[in-house]
């Protein structure tokens, strides 16, 4: 059922819905060395590792395995335990050709040169840029001029070059990840170096949504990749808002608004006005699939629980049974929700299937790793399910952690990230041995989204058959 109407031009071509990637077989070796004595809030799985701002089990290490070296017990500081901290390994999605032994398959022009996770400091109205390989926070940026944006969702482009951050109280900001893309050298160097509004050279643009009372979802599209240069172009950004609220990032209206922005300029190119009530959050979460269609959740707004916006036509369809805070897409194109009893929506059958069992969660994010497991936040840790069979998989509990893991993301190297609700810390879990490290120093961290770009990377580079 489509009962909304479209405002703006519709000029997208079918070829922008999906590209066929060139599969290159390249060796992958990622150096990942971290000094446990740094005073930046970084802590490891080890008795001997401690740093300022640590949390955990009282022995100064936050989240330990008792070996003091943040690895598999060999004392060399190699998280993967294989001598080169290679994040390769695990099962590659079945739609990708078999690995010949020369390296990863399904990569977009080979391995990613860099990788960041962008974590929203909601109560500080900033976003942190954390290097996922070194686990160092390399920058922190204001997300709104009045420092009252209350950001929550961050989305990383498929090439990792930029993040788009949505402020709950309105406004989208784009920030470059690398100095090469920035307008100049004046940019934040870490958590204690937040530049005044308008003075950070790595902020690409800011687009205001002055009527937005609740603006939560944000998601990049892939754009189009040049298989010769391996560069992406024509990238778009999806977002959605509700209006008419009385403060507190809640809306009160008889409709919602979905927008598509030009990723280069921030210009609003298309707006879809949908006649669905907006009584609380309006639209809560959002994710992009392999076709660049935008899937969104409508939390506490009644049926339908979710909607899909077609990239080409800008028309929409309903997910009548869908319900979830978090939202994710798996390697088969199924749409997952993580609230209460997690489950997945089959777009072909228009049906919802829940897991068979119960877990300790209530409104969480979720993300699929490179081994075909869907990870969902729970109280004190994370829980995995097989994405196809939906059978229970491994569980990881963080020592002395009682807070629910809200934001879940998987980076381009396959590491699973968990962000406890409104806290100061984040955890990185090795997908192979399930060991973990933590970093702290955040302020009211809260991020439901593809905060590493790993989900978009997977659907772009490993599109479902």
C-alpha positions as CSV (number, residue, x, y, z in Angstrom):
1,X,0.0,0.0,0.0
2,X,1.4,3.4,-1.0
3,X,-0.6,6.3,0.4
4,X,2.1,9.0,0.4
5,X,3.1,11.4,-2.2
6,X,6.5,12.5,-3.6
7,X,8.0,16.0,-3.7
8,X,11.0,16.6,-5.9
9,X,12.5,15.2,-9.0
10,X,12.9,11.5,-9.7
11,X,15.9,11.1,-11.9
12,X,17.7,8.0,-10.7
13,X,18.7,5.3,-13.2
14,X,18.2,1.6,-12.6
15,X,21.9,1.1,-12.9
16,X,22.4,2.9,-9.6
17,X,20.5,0.3,-7.7
18,X,23.2,-2.3,-7.8
19,X,26.7,-2.6,-9.2
20,X,28.6,-5.8,-9.8
21,X,31.9,-5.6,-8.0
22,X,35.2,-6.6,-9.4
23,X,36.5,-9.4,-7.2
24,X,40.2,-9.0,-6.6
25,X,42.2,-11.5,-4.7
26,X,44.7,-9.5,-2.6
27,X,46.7,-10.5,0.4
28,X,45.5,-9.0,3.6
29,X,47.8,-8.2,6.5
30,X,46.7,-5.5,9.0
31,X,49.2,-4.3,11.6
32,X,47.4,-3.6,14.9
33,X,49.6,-2.5,17.7
34,X,48.3,-0.8,20.9
35,X,50.2,0.5,23.9
36,X,48.4,-0.5,27.0
37,X,50.0,2.3,29.0
38,X,48.4,5.1,27.0
39,X,46.3,7.4,29.2
40,X,43.4,7.8,26.7
41,X,40.9,5.5,28.4
42,X,42.0,2.4,26.4
43,X,41.9,-1.0,28.2
44,X,42.5,-4.6,27.3
45,X,41.7,-8.1,28.2
46,X,44.6,-8.4,30.6
47,X,45.5,-8.3,34.2
48,X,48.4,-6.0,33.5
49,X,46.7,-3.5,31.2
50,X,45.3,-0.3,32.7
51,X,44.6,3.2,31.7
52,X,42.8,6.3,32.7
53,X,39.0,6.0,32.6
54,X,39.0,2.3,32.9
55,X,36.0,0.3,34.0
56,X,35.5,-3.3,34.8
57,X,36.3,-5.9,37.4
58,X,38.3,-3.9,39.9
59,X,41.7,-5.0,38.8
60,X,42.4,-2.1,36.6
61,X,41.9,-3.7,33.3
62,X,38.2,-3.2,32.5
63,X,37.6,-6.4,30.5
64,X,40.1,-9.1,30.9
65,X,40.9,-12.7,30.1
66,X,43.5,-12.8,32.8
67,X,46.6,-12.9,30.6
68,X,47.6,-9.2,30.6
69,X,48.3,-8.9,26.9
70,X,45.0,-8.4,25.1
71,X,45.6,-11.4,22.9
72,X,45.1,-15.2,23.0
73,X,47.5,-15.7,25.8
74,X,50.9,-15.7,24.0
75,X,52.0,-12.3,25.3
76,X,52.7,-10.7,22.0
77,X,49.7,-8.3,21.9
78,X,48.4,-9.8,18.7
79,X,44.5,-9.9,19.1
80,X,44.1,-12.6,16.5
81,X,47.0,-14.7,17.9
82,X,48.5,-15.4,14.4
83,X,51.3,-12.9,14.5
84,X,49.9,-10.3,12.2
85,X,46.6,-9.3,13.7
86,X,45.0,-10.4,10.4
87,X,41.2,-9.9,10.7
88,X,40.7,-12.3,7.8
89,X,39.1,-15.6,8.5
90,X,35.7,-17.1,9.1
91,X,33.2,-18.0,6.5
92,X,32.7,-15.6,3.6
93,X,29.1,-15.3,2.5
94,X,27.9,-18.0,0.1
95,X,27.2,-15.7,-2.7
96,X,30.9,-15.0,-3.2
97,X,33.2,-17.2,-5.2
98,X,35.4,-19.6,-3.3
99,X,38.7,-18.3,-1.8
100,X,41.7,-19.6,-3.8
101,X,44.0,-19.1,-0.8
102,X,45.4,-15.9,-2.2
103,X,43.4,-13.6,0.1
104,X,39.9,-12.3,0.8
105,X,37.2,-12.5,-1.8
106,X,34.3,-10.3,-2.2
107,X,36.3,-7.2,-1.4
108,X,35.7,-3.9,-3.2
109,X,39.1,-3.5,-4.9
110,X,40.9,-5.3,-2.1
111,X,41.2,-4.6,1.5
112,X,40.2,-1.4,3.1
113,X,43.1,0.9,3.7
114,X,41.7,2.4,6.9
115,X,38.7,1.8,9.2
116,X,36.9,4.0,11.8
117,X,34.0,3.7,14.0
118,X,32.0,6.9,14.7
119,X,30.4,6.9,18.1
120,X,27.8,9.6,19.1
121,X,28.4,11.3,22.4
122,X,24.7,12.2,22.7
123,X,24.7,14.3,25.9
124,X,27.8,16.2,24.6
125,X,26.5,16.9,21.1
126,X,29.7,15.5,19.6
127,X,30.8,12.4,17.7
128,X,34.0,10.5,18.2
129,X,36.2,9.1,15.5
130,X,37.9,5.9,16.7
131,X,40.5,4.0,14.6
132,X,39.1,0.4,14.8
133,X,42.6,-1.1,14.2
134,X,44.6,0.9,16.8
135,X,41.6,1.6,19.1
136,X,42.6,5.2,19.5
137,X,40.2,8.1,19.4
138,X,41.6,10.4,16.7
139,X,39.0,13.1,16.7
140,X,35.9,14.5,18.3
141,X,33.5,17.0,16.5
142,X,30.5,19.1,17.4
143,X,27.4,18.0,15.5
144,X,25.3,21.2,15.8
145,X,26.0,24.9,16.3
146,X,24.1,25.2,19.6
147,X,25.7,22.1,21.0
148,X,22.3,20.7,21.7
149,X,21.8,18.4,18.8
150,X,21.6,15.2,20.8
151,X,23.1,13.0,18.1
152,X,22.4,9.3,18.0
153,X,22.8,7.7,14.6
154,X,26.0,7.6,12.6
155,X,26.4,6.2,9.1
156,X,29.7,5.6,7.4
157,X,30.1,5.6,3.6
158,X,31.0,2.4,1.8
159,X,34.5,3.7,1.1
160,X,34.9,4.7,4.8
161,X,35.9,8.3,3.8
162,X,33.0,10.1,5.6
163,X,30.4,9.8,8.2
164,X,26.9,11.3,8.3
165,X,25.5,12.0,11.7
166,X,21.9,12.7,12.6
167,X,20.9,14.9,15.4
168,X,17.8,13.9,17.3
169,X,16.8,17.6,17.4
170,X,17.4,18.1,13.7
171,X,20.2,18.4,11.3
172,X,22.7,16.2,9.4
173,X,26.4,16.7,9.4
174,X,29.1,15.2,7.2
175,X,32.6,14.8,8.4
176,X,35.6,13.5,6.5
177,X,37.6,10.7,8.0
178,X,41.1,11.4,6.6
179,X,43.1,14.6,6.4
180,X,43.5,14.2,2.6
181,X,39.9,15.0,2.1
182,X,39.7,17.9,4.6
183,X,39.7,21.5,3.5
184,X,42.7,22.3,5.6
185,X,44.9,21.1,8.5
186,X,42.8,22.6,11.4
187,X,40.9,19.6,12.7
188,X,40.4,17.8,16.0
189,X,43.1,15.5,17.2
190,X,41.2,13.7,19.9
191,X,38.6,13.9,22.7
192,X,40.1,17.0,24.3
193,X,40.4,18.9,21.1
194,X,36.9,19.8,20.0
195,X,37.0,22.7,17.6
196,X,34.5,25.6,17.8
197,X,31.5,25.3,15.4
198,X,32.5,26.2,11.8
199,X,36.3,26.0,12.5
200,X,37.0,22.3,11.9
201,X,38.4,21.7,8.4
202,X,37.2,18.1,8.3
203,X,33.5,19.1,8.5
204,X,32.3,18.9,4.9
205,X,28.9,20.4,5.4
206,X,25.9,20.7,7.7
207,X,22.2,20.6,6.5
208,X,19.7,22.0,8.8
209,X,16.2,20.6,9.2
210,X,14.5,23.4,11.1
211,X,11.1,21.8,11.5
212,X,12.4,18.5,12.7
213,X,11.3,17.5,16.2
214,X,12.7,14.0,15.9
215,X,15.4,13.1,13.3
216,X,17.0,9.7,14.0
217,X,17.7,7.5,11.0
218,X,20.6,8.2,8.6
219,X,22.1,5.9,6.1
220,X,24.5,6.3,3.1
221,X,23.8,4.6,-0.2
222,X,26.7,2.9,-2.0
223,X,26.8,5.1,-5.0
224,X,28.6,3.9,-8.1
225,X,32.1,2.5,-8.1
226,X,34.7,3.0,-10.9
227,X,36.3,-0.4,-11.2
228,X,39.4,1.1,-12.7
229,X,40.1,3.8,-10.0
230,X,38.2,2.0,-7.2
231,X,36.6,5.4,-6.4
232,X,32.9,5.9,-5.5
233,X,30.7,8.6,-6.9
234,X,27.1,9.7,-6.8
235,X,26.7,8.7,-3.1
236,X,23.4,9.7,-1.4
237,X,22.2,9.9,2.2
238,X,18.8,8.8,3.4
239,X,17.3,10.3,6.5
240,X,13.8,10.8,8.0
241,X,12.1,13.2,10.4
242,X,9.0,13.9,12.4
243,X,7.6,17.3,13.1
244,X,5.3,19.1,15.5
245,X,6.9,18.0,18.8
246,X,7.1,19.9,22.1
247,X,10.8,19.3,22.7
248,X,12.7,16.2,23.9
249,X,13.2,14.9,20.4
250,X,9.6,13.7,20.1
251,X,7.2,14.4,17.3
252,X,3.4,15.1,17.1
253,X,2.1,15.1,13.6
254,X,-0.1,13.1,11.2
255,X,2.8,12.3,8.8
256,X,6.5,11.6,8.5
257,X,9.1,12.9,6.0
258,X,11.8,10.8,4.3
259,X,14.6,12.7,2.6
260,X,17.4,11.9,0.2
261,X,20.5,14.1,0.2
262,X,23.3,14.6,-2.2
263,X,26.3,13.1,-0.4
264,X,28.7,15.6,-1.9
265,X,26.8,18.8,-1.1
266,X,24.2,17.9,1.5
267,X,21.5,19.3,-0.7
268,X,18.0,17.8,-0.2
269,X,17.3,16.3,-3.6
270,X,14.0,14.4,-2.8
271,X,11.4,14.4,-0.1
272,X,8.7,11.8,0.4
273,X,5.8,12.8,2.6
274,X,4.1,9.7,4.1
275,X,0.7,9.8,5.8
276,X,1.6,7.8,8.9
277,X,1.2,9.2,12.4
278,X,4.2,10.6,14.2
279,X,3.3,10.5,17.9
280,X,6.6,9.6,19.7
281,X,9.8,9.1,17.7
282,X,8.1,8.9,14.3
283,X,10.9,7.0,12.6
284,X,13.5,5.2,14.7
285,X,16.1,3.2,12.8
286,X,17.2,2.9,9.1
287,X,19.3,0.6,6.9
288,X,20.2,0.4,3.2
289,X,20.1,-2.9,1.3
290,X,22.0,-4.0,-1.8
291,X,19.6,-2.1,-4.0
292,X,20.1,1.1,-2.0
293,X,16.5,0.9,-0.9
294,X,15.9,2.5,2.6
295,X,14.3,0.3,5.3
296,X,13.0,2.2,8.4
297,X,11.4,1.3,11.7
298,X,8.4,3.0,13.2
299,X,8.7,2.4,16.9
300,X,5.6,2.7,19.2
301,X,3.6,4.0,16.2
302,X,1.4,0.9,15.6
303,X,1.2,-1.1,12.4
304,X,3.0,-1.1,10.1
305,X,6.2,-1.4,12.2
306,X,8.4,-0.7,9.2
307,X,8.6,0.7,5.7
308,X,10.7,0.3,2.6
309,X,11.5,3.3,0.3
310,X,12.4,2.2,-3.2
311,X,15.5,4.0,-4.4
312,X,14.4,4.3,-8.0
313,X,10.7,5.2,-7.7
314,X,10.6,6.7,-4.2
315,X,7.4,4.7,-3.6
316,X,7.1,2.8,-0.4
317,X,5.8,-0.6,0.9
318,X,5.0,-1.8,4.4
319,X,6.4,-4.3,6.8
320,X,3.3,-5.0,8.7
321,X,4.7,-7.4,11.3
322,X,8.1,-5.8,11.7
323,X,9.0,-4.4,15.1
324,X,12.4,-3.3,16.4
325,X,14.6,-0.6,17.7
326,X,17.6,-1.7,15.8
327,X,17.4,-2.7,12.1
328,X,19.9,-4.6,10.0
329,X,20.1,-6.4,6.6
330,X,21.8,-9.8,6.3
331,X,23.7,-11.4,3.4
332,X,20.4,-12.9,2.0
333,X,18.7,-9.5,2.0
334,X,16.5,-10.3,5.0
335,X,15.7,-7.4,7.3
336,X,16.3,-8.0,11.0
337,X,14.9,-6.3,14.1
338,X,16.3,-6.6,17.5
339,X,13.6,-5.7,20.1
340,X,12.5,-8.2,22.7
341,X,12.6,-11.4,20.7
342,X,14.8,-10.7,17.6
343,X,13.6,-11.8,14.2
344,X,13.8,-11.2,10.4
345,X,11.5,-9.9,7.7
346,X,11.5,-11.8,4.4
347,X,10.8,-9.2,1.6
348,X,9.9,-11.9,-0.9
349,X,7.4,-13.6,1.4
350,X,6.3,-10.5,3.3
351,X,6.6,-12.5,6.5
352,X,8.3,-12.1,9.9
353,X,10.1,-15.0,11.7
354,X,11.2,-14.7,15.3
355,X,14.0,-16.7,17.0
356,X,12.8,-19.7,19.0
357,X,13.7,-18.6,22.5
358,X,14.3,-15.6,24.7
359,X,17.2,-13.4,25.5
360,X,17.9,-10.6,28.0
361,X,17.3,-7.6,25.8
362,X,14.8,-4.8,25.3
363,X,15.4,-2.5,22.3
364,X,18.9,-3.1,20.9
365,X,20.9,-2.8,17.7
366,X,22.2,-5.7,15.7
367,X,24.7,-6.5,12.9
368,X,25.9,-9.5,10.9
369,X,29.5,-10.6,11.0
370,X,31.5,-12.1,8.1
371,X,30.8,-15.6,9.4
372,X,27.1,-15.4,8.8
373,X,26.1,-14.7,12.5
374,X,23.7,-12.0,13.5
375,X,24.9,-10.3,16.7
376,X,22.3,-8.7,19.0
377,X,22.9,-6.6,22.1
378,X,21.9,-8.1,25.5
379,X,22.3,-7.0,29.1
380,X,26.0,-7.1,29.8
381,X,27.2,-8.3,26.4
382,X,26.2,-9.6,23.0
383,X,24.4,-12.7,21.7
384,X,24.8,-14.4,18.2
385,X,22.4,-16.2,16.0
386,X,22.9,-18.1,12.8
387,X,21.5,-15.7,10.2
388,X,20.0,-18.5,8.1
389,X,18.8,-21.1,10.7
390,X,18.3,-18.5,13.5
391,X,19.8,-21.0,15.9
392,X,21.5,-19.6,19.0
393,X,25.2,-19.1,18.6
394,X,27.9,-17.9,21.1
395,X,27.4,-15.3,23.8
396,X,30.0,-12.8,25.0
397,X,29.5,-11.2,28.4
398,X,31.8,-8.4,29.5
399,X,33.1,-8.7,33.1
400,X,31.1,-6.6,35.6
401,X,29.1,-5.0,32.8
402,X,25.4,-4.7,33.7
403,X,24.3,-2.2,31.1
404,X,22.6,-3.3,28.0
405,X,24.6,-3.2,24.8
406,X,22.6,-0.9,22.6
407,X,24.6,-0.1,19.5
408,X,26.1,-3.1,17.6
409,X,28.2,-2.9,14.5
410,X,30.7,-5.0,12.6
411,X,33.7,-3.3,11.0
412,X,35.2,-4.0,7.6
413,X,37.8,-6.3,9.2
414,X,35.0,-8.4,10.8
415,X,35.4,-7.2,14.4
416,X,32.1,-6.9,16.4
417,X,31.6,-3.6,18.3
418,X,29.2,-3.1,21.2
419,X,28.2,0.2,22.7
420,X,26.6,0.0,26.2
421,X,23.6,2.3,26.6
422,X,24.5,5.9,27.4
423,X,27.8,5.0,28.9
424,X,31.5,6.0,28.4
425,X,32.8,2.8,26.9
426,X,32.8,0.6,23.8
427,X,33.9,-3.0,23.3
428,X,35.6,-4.7,20.3
429,X,35.1,-8.5,20.0
430,X,37.3,-10.8,17.9
431,X,35.0,-12.9,15.8
432,X,37.2,-15.9,15.9
433,X,38.2,-16.4,19.5
434,X,35.6,-14.0,21.1
435,X,38.3,-12.2,23.1
436,X,37.6,-8.5,23.5
437,X,39.1,-5.1,24.2
438,X,37.5,-1.9,25.4
439,X,38.0,1.8,25.0
440,X,36.5,4.5,27.2
441,X,36.2,8.2,27.5
442,X,32.9,8.8,25.7
443,X,30.1,10.9,27.0
444,X,26.6,9.4,26.9
445,X,27.5,7.1,24.0
446,X,24.5,6.0,22.1
447,X,24.5,4.8,18.5
448,X,21.9,2.6,16.7
449,X,23.3,2.4,13.2
450,X,26.0,1.3,10.8
451,X,28.6,3.2,12.7
452,X,31.5,1.4,11.0
453,X,30.2,1.2,7.5
454,X,30.5,-2.6,7.7
455,X,26.9,-3.3,6.9
456,X,26.9,-1.2,3.8
457,X,30.3,-2.6,2.8
458,X,28.9,-6.1,2.9
459,X,25.8,-5.4,0.9
460,X,27.8,-3.5,-1.7
461,X,30.7,-6.0,-2.0
462,X,28.8,-9.2,-1.3
463,X,25.3,-8.5,-2.7
464,X,22.8,-11.4,-2.3
465,X,22.2,-13.6,-5.3
